[in-house]
Amino acid sequence: MSYLVLARKWRPQNFDEVVGQQAVVRTLRNALTRNRVAHAMLFSGVRGVGKTTLARLMAKALNCGQGAPDVPCNQCESCLEIMNGNAMDLHEIDGASNRGIQEIRELKENIRFFPAKGCYKIIIIDEVHMLTTEAFNALLKTLEEPPAHVYFMFATTELHKIPITILSRCQRYELKRVPFAELVAFFARIAGAEKVAISPRALEMIGREAEGSVRDGLSLLDQIFSFGGEEISDGDVAQVLGLVDRGIYENLARALLASDLAACLDIFEQSHAAGMDLKRFANDLLGFFRALLIAKVAARPEELLDLSDQELAAIKDIAATASQETLYQYFAMLLKGSEEMQYSSRPRLALEMAFVRATQAGQIVPTATLLGRLDGLLAGVAQSSQGAGRPGSPMISTAEPELSVPRSVPRQSESASSSVPLTEEQKKNETVSAPMRSPQSSGQSSPTTTVAPAAARREVRQHWEAFIEYVKERKRWMAPVLQLCAMARDEGGELVLKFDDPSDCKLLQEHDNLKLLQTFVLDFFQHDFRVVFRLRGAQAAEEGGGDEAEALLTERRVLANDPMVQMATEIFAGQVGSIRTGTKGREL
């Protein structure tokens, strides 16, 4: 007798032997028990998951002359004929080779006759999606109202190719890929029955290669048994299937995350010398980094990954050494290198350059974490350079009368790189309150208040660089962002900041940052500006500030009208020159 391959030898002969598909099996058995079997059934799913097997089991159960309705006896004449493939009442048709309308007409003519031996005629059409449109149309009426002695059972791997008119006339059963753990357990049972010693790790390698297909896994297992004899090692499986030991990917991932390019290239060279396929190597490495990312973000990664406990523990250990952003970046770079490799005449070089880019990238720290660290480092600088004035209070100068120019108005002696010299017109516009002499203190200079020059209040463009320097002293990270501003313009009560790219001002538009920027603007320009962001080419702008801007303006008005402030201005015969609500006053 000729050799019977494992895929045929271990084909299930009753519902209890079906691997996986518990939901479908339960539905079919209940339908048999309760006599609710549909006259047309459609089994869909990937290759090797049990579509044709379930159709044959249903045929055996329907025509079985003994046993329970949902348990074929496998001993009666009907069951034996179906198992041997010579049953007269079972017509199994290949839809790929019998796809025309003429074959369907012959089938319709055949089903008009009663079954020869059994109770029913069973028509199984495999790969039914291969039928032509005319063949489907010829089948419609018969499928909708078949004779009472006929059952149709269809199997397909491409459900979307079947016309909706056919689908609506069938009871559909969608078979899933068999879970990894069930596959490995099934293969281990077969190895034991075949008296072949094989390690669990080797079985896991075969199960992973099967990708949820029982038939594919059995074909691989048959090949391995022929190669290794009675004892199968992990190396035998890797050699026969052209696989790379999973430990290679673990070592390569650790080297990439440690930015050790020499180790990466050495591991890659060893794998290449062993004869591994570059495309397969790249795909498996991508799958490994996918597993790392899932282990990093998922609460129960074992439900999403087909891995043994040992491999899952190693992946969790590697994922713990890197951030989520780092793992994502490495995955993206390796994916790009894999895609470049597909179209390159030197695929190995393309993959090696992906390793170079990955090792140079290094670890990624989230932006929010960096800004928090920067604020913490600058907090000490801000405290050490804190002004004498109390934050949140109006600042009234009591110095001897002299020309006092705020830093927002550049002096002539300052370098041209940080300021622009004042014009004659701007000098005329500068107003400094004259010293007031009281009758009781004639001949002595009385204290005065400092009044901000008009130019400092309105010339936004001229003093924009000085404003950025002012911000840099208080919030260092904000200054480079403001430098991306394409134009700053005074439009009445609004300070319009125009940006070319929406991403440039996104950070500034966050609630806390926008409130801080509004405070800096009011303190520096000493004008009731309301900050507004606009994008190039956009008619409408997203206005910043909102209620926060109105609250700051209201706070300035309240401070200006404070009774203590009014009394101080009367006593010193001066006026309020500037109001600062920020946490750090500006030096005068």
LOLO-143322 format. One record per residue (C-alpha): residue number from 1; residue in one letter; x, y, z. Coordinates in steps of 0.001 Angstrom, whole numbers. Layout:
BEGIN
 mimi lumfi    east   north      up
  NUM     A       X       Y       Z
...
END
This chain:
BEGIN
 mimi lumfi    east   north      up
    1     M       0       0       0
    2     S    1263    3444    -895
    3     Y    2236    5876    1842
    4     L    -603    8020    3206
    5     V     493   11554    4044
    6     L    -282   12949    7470
    7     A   -2810   15477    6107
    8     R   -4977   12557    4846
    9     K   -4148   10093    7600
   10     W   -5148   12514   10347
   11     R   -8217   14006    8658
   12     P  -10998   14151   11307
   13     Q  -13615   11400   10968
   14     N  -16049   12842   13522
   15     F  -16775   16245   15021
   16     D  -14777   15597   18195
   17     E  -11542   15316   16188
   18     V  -11865   18727   14529
   19     V   -9055   21056   15639
   20     G  -10337   24494   16553
   21     Q  -13608   25869   15096
   22     Q  -15532   25028   18267
   23     A  -18286   27539   17541
   24     V  -18963   26206   14040
   25     V  -18826   22588   15203
   26     R  -21298   23287   17986
   27     T  -23722   24982   15593
   28     L  -23592   22101   13110
   29     R  -24072   19429   15772
   30     N  -27029   21266   17267
   31     A  -28561   21641   13807
   32     L  -28263   17878   13278
   33     T  -29687   17063   16698
   34     R  -32664   19406   16310
   35     N  -33257   18606   12632
   36     R  -32602   22219   11566
   37     V  -29969   21616    8880
   38     A  -30064   24247    6123
   39     H  -30433   22981    2554
   40     A  -27443   25122    1430
   41     M  -24342   25797    3548
   42     L  -21269   27859    2725
   43     F  -17960   27285    4557
   44     S  -15386   30064    4134
   45     G  -11881   30615    5523
   46     V   -8200   30399    4693
   47     R   -6651   27229    3356
   48     G   -6417   24163    5548
   49     V   -8762   25138    8381
   50     G  -11382   22420    7819
   51     K  -13933   23657    5253
   52     T  -14134   20493    3135
   53     T  -13663   18316    6225
   54     L  -16763   19770    7891
   55     A  -18763   19376    4676
   56     R  -17862   15678    4525
   57     L  -18682   15200    8201
   58     M  -22096   16726    7590
   59     A  -22595   14396    4636
   60     K  -21704   11382    6786
   61     A  -23971   12509    9625
   62     L  -26946   13091    7285
   63     N  -26689    9667    5623
   64     C  -25441    7645    8591
   65     G  -27721    4729    9328
   66     Q  -26585    4166   12900
   67     G  -25633    6162   15966
   68     A  -26759    9576   17150
   69     P  -27731   12288   14631
   70     D  -24587   14317   15312
   71     V  -22146   11384   15637
   72     P  -21319    9456   12447
   73     C  -20726    5821   13294
   74     N  -17963    5318   10684
   75     Q  -19058    1687   10450
   76     C  -22188    1634    8315
   77     E  -22065    1250    4546
   78     S  -22702    4946    3875
   79     C  -19983    6150    6256
   80     L  -17441    3682    4887
   81     E  -18181    4663    1286
   82     I  -17749    8363    2106
   83     M  -14494    7651    3942
   84     N  -13191    5636     979
   85     G  -14298    8250   -1555
   86     N  -16674    6072   -3579
   87     A  -20103    7083   -2261
   88     M  -22697    7241   -5024
   89     D  -24846    9836   -3268
   90     L  -21957   12235   -2531
   91     H  -20933   14407   -5477
   92     E  -17757   16381   -4746
   93     I  -17022   18910   -7492
   94     D  -13951   21070   -8029
   95     G  -15211   24533   -8834
   96     A  -11938   25515  -10496
   97     S  -12143   22836  -13210
   98     N  -15945   22546  -13477
   99     R  -16860   26194  -13556
  100     G  -19002   26571  -16665
  101     I  -22739   26685  -17198
  102     Q  -22761   23287  -18924
  103     E  -21448   21534  -15788
  104     I  -24122   23232  -13679
  105     R  -26809   22112  -16122
  106     E  -25605   18523  -15834
  107     L  -25611   18852  -12045
  108     K  -29196   20136  -12068
  109     E  -30230   17241  -14258
  110     N  -28578   14746  -11892
  111     I  -30186   16006   -8684
  112     R  -33674   15410  -10060
  113     F  -33224   11703   -9289
  114     F  -33526   10256   -5797
  115     P  -30422    9019   -3952
  116     A  -29263    5506   -4782
  117     K  -28535    4222   -1252
  118     G  -28627    6923    1354
  119     C  -31362    9284    2467
  120     Y  -29970   12364     734
  121     K  -27860   13454   -2174
  122     I  -25019   15711   -1012
  123     I  -23436   18163   -3467
  124     I  -20072   19583   -2313
  125     I  -18538   22289   -4543
  126     D  -15010   23217   -3487
  127     E  -13622   26663   -4426
  128     V  -17105   27696   -5461
  129     H  -15961   31278   -6127
  130     M  -14319   30032   -9336
  131     L  -17700   29436  -11024
  132     T  -18579   31797  -13858
  133     T  -21346   34361  -13594
  134     E  -23518   32325  -15938
  135     A  -22981   29210  -13821
  136     F  -24001   31086  -10675
  137     N  -27117   32398  -12404
  138     A  -28054   28899  -13549
  139     L  -27740   27691   -9949
  140     L  -29869   30407   -8361
  141     K  -33351   28912   -8703
  142     T  -32273   25397   -7783
  143     L  -30356   26730   -4788
  144     E  -33353   28671   -3562
  145     E  -35841   25784   -3853
  146     P  -33880   22509   -4055
  147     P  -35525   19087   -3927
  148     A  -36119   17770    -429
  149     H  -33568   15006    -913
  150     V  -30653   17354   -1842
  151     Y  -28209   19326     299
  152     F  -25694   21808   -1132
  153     M  -22404   22472     664
  154     F  -19968   25044    -706
  155     A  -16379   25815     330
  156     T  -14363   28895    -606
  157     T  -11244   30808     381
  158     E  -12457   34055   -1231
  159     L  -15889   34856      83
  160     H  -15963   38334   -1482
  161     K  -15992   36850   -5009
  162     I  -19305   35056   -4527
  163     P  -22388   36985   -5778
  164     I  -24643   38340   -3091
  165     T  -27573   36484   -4643
  166     I  -25807   33201   -3830
  167     L  -24782   34322    -338
  168     S  -28348   35257     555
  169     R  -29504   31702    -232
  170     C  -26884   29978    1944
  171     Q  -26265   29562    5648
  172     R  -22719   30851    6095
  173     Y  -20037   29481    8398
  174     E  -16809   31496    8592
  175     L  -13908   29414    9850
  176     K  -11033   31146   11653
  177     R   -7340   30365   11732
  178     V   -6615   27659   14260
  179     P   -5039   29139   17423
  180     F   -1300   28627   17835
  181     A   -1574   26706   21109
  182     E   -4104   24226   19671
  183     L   -1945   23649   16614
  184     V    1151   22902   18680
  185     A    -783   20551   20945
  186     F   -2217   18728   17905
  187     F    1216   18338   16323
  188     A    2655   17027   19583
  189     R     -99   14404   19715
  190     I     677   13331   16158
  191     A    4426   13125   16903
  192     G    3704   10902   19866
  193     A    1456    8651   17807
  194     E    4068    8442   15046
  195     K    6762    7649   17667
  196     V    8941   10620   16745
  197     A   10833   12529   19452
  198     I   10661   16253   18761
  199     S   11259   19184   21110
  200     P    8498   21642   22048
  201     R   10517   24504   20545
  202     A   10679   22692   17196
  203     L    6915   22128   17284
  204     E    6426   25826   17995
  205     M    8530   26693   14965
  206     I    6339   24455   12802
  207     G    3159   25861   14326
  208     R    4328   29411   13648
  209     E    5097   28527   10032
  210     A    1653   26977    9599
  211     E      15   30368   10334
  212     G   -3227   28834   11577
  213     S   -3560   26236    8806
  214     V   -3774   22618    9971
  215     R   -3043   21184    6533
  216     D      10   23405    6018
  217     G    1334   22379    9419
  218     L     820   18685    8724
  219     S    2647   18988    5408
  220     L    5594   20623    7158
  221     L    5531   18015    9915
  222     D    5544   15246    7323
  223     Q    8594   16812    5692
  224     I   10396   17113    9026
  225     F    9684   13479    9921
  226     S   11169   12365    6612
  227     F   14331   14402    7248
  228     G   15039   13593   10884
  229     G   13758   10106   11422
  230     E   12874    9178   14989
  231     E   14573   12189   16623
  232     I   14080   15780   15487
  233     S   16188   18654   16819
  234     D   15572   22402   16641
  235     G   18396   22696   14135
  236     D   16767   20105   11877
  237     V   13567   22155   11714
  238     A   15451   25382   11078
  239     Q   17511   23733    8339
  240     V   14604   22087    6537
  241     L   12295   25102    6686
  242     G   15023   27680    6066
  243     L   14304   29440    9346
  244     V   16482   31557   11613
  245     D   16626   30689   15285
  246     R   14462   33091   17292
  247     G   17458   33742   19508
  248     I   19053   35558   16556
  249     Y   16251   38118   16544
  250     E   16499   38562   20306
  251     N   20226   39272   20105
  252     L   19777   41571   17112
  253     A   17027   43540   18851
  254     R   19181   44018   21956
  255     A   22092   45203   19792
  256     L   19878   47671   17887
  257     L   18403   49132   21073
  258     A   21922   49428   22529
  259     S   23094   51248   19341
  260     D   25787   48596   18842
  261     L   26196   48653   15059
  262     A   29164   46263   15034
  263     A   27186   43581   16863
  264     C   24194   44092   14524
  265     L   26290   43598   11408
  266     D   28042   40575   12915
  267     I   24728   38867   13776
  268     F   23380   39671   10319
  269     E   26488   38252    8659
  270     Q   26170   34995   10598
  271     S   22545   34625    9517
  272     H   23373   35422    5904
  273     A   26225   32908    5868
  274     A   23817   30260    7141
  275     G   21833   30677    3916
  276     M   18759   32468    5237
  277     D   16469   34268    2787
  278     L   16800   38060    3068
  279     K   13117   38743    2533
  280     R   12148   36178    5111
  281     F   14728   37514    7556
  282     A   13429   41080    7193
  283     N    9791   40009    7635
  284     D   10578   37958   10730
  285     L   12589   40827   12228
  286     L    9639   43176   11643
  287     G    7388   40629   13319
  288     F    9736   40519   16299
  289     F    9650   44318   16747
  290     R    5872   44209   16369
  291     A    5852   41744   19256
  292     L    8065   44108   21278
  293     L    5674   47001   20684
  294     I    2630   44910   21592
  295     A    4345   43668   24754
  296     K    5053   47294   25666
  297     V    1520   48663   25237
  298     A    -847   45704   25757
  299     A   -2065   44635   29170
  300     R   -2220   40964   28098
  301     P     178   40542   25159
  302     E     -87   36741   25271
  303     E   -3586   37057   23793
  304     L   -2246   38914   20756
  305     L    1002   37033   20162
  306     D    1517   33401   19134
  307     L    4529   32802   21366
  308     S    5643   30316   23955
  309     D    6019   31395   27572
  310     Q    9807   31425   27250
  311     E    9786   33645   24152
  312     L    7157   35968   25633
  313     A    9270   36442   28768
  314     A   12312   37340   26638
  315     I   10294   39834   24589
  316     K    8882   41494   27712
  317     D   12410   41788   29098
  318     I   13679   43508   25930
  319     A   10628   45788   25655
  320     A   11156   46996   29231
  321     T   14485   48569   28234
  322     A   12978   50982   25666
  323     S   10141   53486   25486
  324     Q    7081   53048   23313
  325     E    8229   55884   21042
  326     T   11644   54243   20575
  327     L   10158   50890   19618
  328     Y    7802   52546   17161
  329     Q   10647   54484   15546
  330     Y   12762   51352   15154
  331     F    9829   49474   13651
  332     A    9209   52320   11185
  333     M   12867   52457   10119
  334     L   13099   48684    9681
  335     L    9846   48699    7707
  336     K   11237   51383    5425
  337     G   14451   49395    4966
  338     S   12463   46239    4188
  339     E   10428   48081    1550
  340     E   13579   49553       0
  341     M   15099   46088     -68
  342     Q   12249   44762   -2240
  343     Y   13113   47145   -5097
  344     S   16879   47313   -4683
  345     S   19426   45504   -6829
  346     R   21517   45131   -3640
  347     P   18942   44100   -1023
  348     R   21550   43211    1583
  349     L   23022   46722    1502
  350     A   19572   48251    1843
  351     L   18881   46219    4991
  352     E   22325   46994    6444
  353     M   21727   50716    5924
  354     A   18479   50339    7848
  355     F   20555   48969   10740
  356     V   22886   51980   10477
  357     R   19986   54429   10647
  358     A   18410   52570   13543
  359     T   21576   52500   15658
  360     Q   22139   56210   15058
  361     A   18620   57120   16131
  362     G   19109   56217   19776
  363     Q   16477   56326   22487
  364     I   13552   58735   22123
  365     V   12276   60803   25031
  366     P    8736   62211   24717
  367     T    8503   65983   24146
  368     A    6416   66499   27260
  369     T    9127   64842   29362
  370     L   11842   67020   27827
  371     L    9863   70221   28436
  372     G    9235   69175   32013
  373     R   12945   68575   32576
  374     L   13801   71891   30938
  375     D   11337   73768   33127
  376     G   12830   72098   36189
  377     L   16368   73085   35206
  378     L   15373   76647   34443
  379     A   13372   77044   37634
  380     G   16542   77673   39609
  381     V   17738   80238   37064
  382     A   14400   82045   37234
  383     Q   14518   82190   41039
  384     S   18110   83460   41140
  385     S   17344   86318   38733
  386     Q   14022   87252   40340
  387     G   13471   91035   40420
  388     A   12965   93032   43591
  389     G    9400   93894   42648
  390     R    6617   91737   44063
  391     P    5012   89586   41365
  392     G    1488   90545   40455
  393     S    1735   94138   41724
  394     P    2058   97451   39826
  395     M    5683   98578   39726
  396     I    6210  102243   40583
  397     S    9710  103656   40278
  398     T   10948  105901   43115
  399     A   14398  106546   41691
  400     E   15874  110020   41132
  401     P   14656  111631   37891
  402     E   16721  110377   34998
  403     L   16109  108986   31535
  404     S   14936  105442   32129
  405     V   14511  103292   29028
  406     P   12822   99871   29309
  407     R   14632   96923   27739
  408     S   11909   96708   25128
  409     V   13325   99932   23611
  410     P   16917   99283   22466
  411     R   19652  101732   23442
  412     Q   21987  103204   20849
  413     S   24956  101501   22513
  414     E   23530   97991   22172
  415     S   24769   95766   19376
  416     A   22900   95772   16102
  417     S   22395   92015   16282
  418     S   19930   92337   19196
  419     S   18301   95738   18549
  420     V   17730   98539   16046
  421     P   18876  102150   16771
  422     L   16107  104636   17536
  423     T   15086  107090   14871
  424     E   14708  110788   15585
  425     E   10944  110501   15480
  426     Q   11030  107652   17993
  427     K   13254  109725   20323
  428     K   10726  112548   20204
  429     N    7970  110141   21097
  430     E    9770  109018   24237
  431     T    8115  110685   27234
  432     V    9485  110609   30720
  433     S    7587  112297   33502
  434     A    9206  115466   34809
  435     P   10213  115605   38456
  436     M    7511  117151   40608
  437     R    8568  119436   43429
  438     S    6356  119870   46375
  439     P    6119  123316   48076
  440     Q    7441  121852   51272
  441     S   10559  120431   49653
  442     S   11631  123164   47279
  443     G   15045  122603   45768
  444     Q   14883  118859   46194
  445     S   13898  116342   43608
  446     S   10813  114392   44508
  447     P   10327  110739   43488
  448     T    8782  110104   40062
  449     T    7142  107213   38271
  450     T    8545  105683   35114
  451     V    6325  105989   32050
  452     A    6865  103494   29238
  453     P    7735  105222   25956
  454     A    5042  105265   23272
  455     A    7365  103545   20817
  456     A    7769  100642   23221
  457     R    4039  100258   23412
  458     R    3257  100139   19690
  459     E    6331   99203   17631
  460     V    5848   95417   17658
  461     R    7880   94615   14554
  462     Q   10845   96747   15586
  463     H   11105   95201   19040
  464     W   10110   91624   18175
  465     E   13659   90292   18591
  466     A   13945   92020   21944
  467     F   10651   90431   22975
  468     I   11985   86985   22037
  469     E   15051   87597   24193
  470     Y   12747   88678   27004
  471     V   10774   85446   26684
  472     K   13958   83382   26464
  473     E   15030   84597   29909
  474     R   11743   83390   31385
  475     K   10756   80346   29308
  476     R   13717   79229   27263
  477     W   11950   76633   25082
  478     M    9314   79172   23991
  479     A   11825   81511   22306
  480     P   12794   79160   19415
  481     V    9113   78537   18753
  482     L    8416   82262   18502
  483     Q   11315   82596   16066
  484     L    9314   80397   13662
  485     C    6708   83149   13470
  486     A    6615   84485    9904
  487     M    5212   87870   10919
  488     A    4133   89679   14104
  489     R    1792   92622   13576
  490     D    -153   95061   15750
  491     E   -3787   95223   14671
  492     G   -5430   97556   17137
  493     G   -6026   95555   20288
  494     E   -4654   92345   18831
  495     L   -1115   91039   18482
  496     V   -1334   88858   15375
  497     L    1253   86065   15104
  498     K    1324   84557   11617
  499     F    2786   81074   11034
  500     D    3395   79199    7773
  501     D    2905   75709    9264
  502     P     138   74821   11766
  503     S    2521   72483   13601
  504     D    4866   75400   14388
  505     C    2359   77083   16689
  506     K     560   74008   17993
  507     L    2586   73940   21220
  508     L    1968   77646   21843
  509     Q   -1791   77150   21492
  510     E   -1958   74792   24432
  511     H   -3879   76288   27328
  512     D   -1079   76800   29855
  513     N    1478   77938   27270
  514     L    -959   80381   25711
  515     K   -1751   81902   29083
  516     L    1962   82329   29786
  517     L    2589   83909   26365
  518     Q    -283   86345   26931
  519     T    1329   87392   30216
  520     F    4716   87962   28555
  521     V    3108   90113   25837
  522     L    1269   92315   28324
  523     D    4323   92725   30525
  524     F    6740   93525   27715
  525     F    4773   95804   25399
  526     Q    2694   97394   28181
  527     H    -306   97452   25903
  528     D   -3567   95599   26208
  529     F   -2810   93216   23359
  530     R   -4793   90034   22816
  531     V   -2696   87267   21200
  532     V   -4144   85846   17957
  533     F   -2667   83088   15782
  534     R   -3133   83040   12032
  535     L   -1958   80628    9362
  536     R    -681   81605    5942
  537     G   -3400   81367    3314
  538     A   -6202   80922    5874
  539     Q   -9064   83434    6024
  540     A  -10131   82561    9520
  541     A   -7638   82173   12322
  542     E   -7809   80291   15518
  543     E   -7764   83057   18045
  544     G   -5693   82452   21102
  545     G   -6227   83859   24516
  546     G   -9989   83775   24763
  547     D  -11177   83993   28322
  548     E   -7597   83911   29622
  549     A   -6700   87081   27707
  550     E   -9799   88851   28978
  551     A   -8969   87765   32527
  552     L   -5433   89180   32269
  553     L   -6718   92471   30864
  554     T   -9279   92710   33648
  555     E   -6568   92006   36220
  556     R   -4452   94881   34830
  557     R   -7382   97290   35015
  558     V   -8124   96280   38600
  559     L   -4490   96800   39585
  560     A   -4354  100183   37862
  561     N   -7464  101339   39745
  562     D   -6363   99922   43083
  563     P   -6848  102543   45884
  564     M   -3289  102077   47111
  565     V   -1975  102696   43608
  566     Q   -4116  105806   43195
  567     M   -2924  107117   46561
  568     A     721  106469   45629
  569     T     371  108371   42360
  570     E   -1207  111312   44186
  571     I    1466  111389   46892
  572     F    4309  111281   44391
  573     A    2480  113382   41797
  574     G    3188  110718   39186
  575     Q    1315  108226   37063
  576     V    1305  104484   36507
  577     G    3868  103742   33832
  578     S    3751   99940   33623
  579     I    1833   97013   35077
  580     R    3377   93577   35244
  581     T    1386   90495   36225
  582     G    4061   87888   35475
  583     T    6185   86061   38013
  584     K    9384   87819   36952
  585     G    9657   91573   36531
  586     R   11617   93167   33717
  587     E   14742   95071   34677
  588     L   14661   98798   33895
END
